[in-house]
Amino acid sequence: MFVYNVKINGSKTFKYFFAFIVLLVIIIVGIVSFKVFNGASNASPEISSCLPQNKVTKLTVSNYANVLKAVHENVDNYIGVKISFTGYVYRVSDLYENQFVLARNMIISSDFQSVIVGFLCESENAKEFENETWVELTGEITKGNYHGNMPIVKVTDIKKVDKPNEEFVYPPDESYIPTSGIL
């Protein structure tokens, strides 16, 4: 009969166990970091964008600037997305008769200076709405050309509305994530 006498050095065993746990944590953190920073850039637009596909997204005062910026930065990822929002009709001299900008005034400083921001829209009924008329519209984002590639909303429904209580929008907030970093 053979008897094995195994002597375990508690200090050495603890060191090996601790080193193994630290190595395991490093590997897990590395994999998660890779997925977050690299994997997100390969994600589909439905998952990683601020506009879901296959339904109409309502733009509000709080998300307006974030969505506007995201769509303008990477229009290709938002083609076909349906949006609904309120603004006023704004035209510049080089637009076609069926085009207008559905605009909002965005506050850019603490003394309430503002700039006009919005989506270029195309509608068969565009002539029916005068400048500075407040409307609510629903449309689909397409890619067009106006001094370069840009999103154009093809209007599917438009109606005149009263000026909203909150007529101003604000610059993108800290929740804004640039699409170039996630798509």
Residue pairs with C-beta under 8 A, 6 or more apart in sequence:
40 48
40 181
40 182
41 181
41 182
41 183
43 182
43 183
45 53
45 77
45 78
45 183
46 52
46 53
46 54
48 182
48 183
49 70
49 77
49 78
49 81
49 179
49 182
49 183
50 63
50 66
50 67
50 70
50 177
51 57
51 67
51 70
51 71
51 78
51 81
51 83
52 81
53 80
53 81
55 82
56 82
56 83
56 84
56 138
57 67
57 81
57 82
57 83
57 84
58 83
58 84
58 85
59 67
59 83
59 84
59 85
61 166
61 168
61 169
61 170
64 85
64 104
64 169
65 106
65 117
65 169
65 170
65 171
65 172
65 173
65 176
66 172
66 173
66 175
66 176
67 83
68 117
68 118
68 119
69 172
69 176
70 78
70 176
70 178
70 179
71 78
71 81
71 119
71 141
71 151
72 150
72 151
73 178
73 179
73 180
74 179
74 180
74 183
75 141
75 143
75 149
75 150
75 151
76 143
77 179
77 183
78 141
78 151
79 141
79 142
79 143
80 140
80 141
80 142
81 140
81 141
82 138
82 139
82 140
82 141
82 156
83 119
83 138
83 139
83 140
83 141
83 153
84 136
84 137
84 138
84 139
85 102
85 119
85 136
85 137
86 134
86 135
86 136
86 137
86 161
86 164
87 102
87 103
87 104
87 118
87 134
87 135
88 102
88 103
88 104
88 131
88 132
88 133
88 134
88 135
88 163
89 100
89 101
89 102
89 103
89 129
89 130
89 131
89 132
89 133
89 135
90 100
90 101
90 102
90 103
90 116
90 118
90 131
90 132
91 99
91 100
91 101
91 131
92 101
95 101
95 120
95 146
96 122
97 126
97 127
98 122
98 123
98 124
98 126
98 127
99 120
99 121
99 122
99 126
99 152
100 120
100 121
100 123
100 126
100 129
101 116
101 118
101 119
101 120
101 121
102 118
102 119
102 121
102 135
102 137
102 153
103 116
103 117
103 118
104 116
104 117
104 118
104 167
104 168
104 169
105 114
105 115
105 116
105 117
105 167
105 168
105 169
106 114
106 115
106 116
106 117
106 168
106 169
106 170
106 171
107 113
107 114
107 168
107 169
107 170
107 171
108 114
108 115
108 171
114 168
117 169
119 151
119 152
119 153
120 144
120 146
120 150
120 151
120 152
120 153
121 137
121 139
121 152
121 153
121 154
121 155
122 144
122 152
122 153
122 154
122 155
123 137
123 139
123 154
123 155
123 158
125 155
125 158
126 155
129 135
129 158
129 160
133 160
134 160
134 161
134 162
134 163
134 164
135 158
135 159
135 160
135 161
136 158
136 159
136 161
137 153
137 155
137 157
137 158
137 159
138 155
138 156
138 157
138 158
139 153
139 154
139 155
139 156
139 157
140 153
140 154
140 156
141 151
141 152
141 153
142 151
142 152
142 153
142 154
143 149
143 150
143 151
143 152
144 150
144 151
144 152
146 152
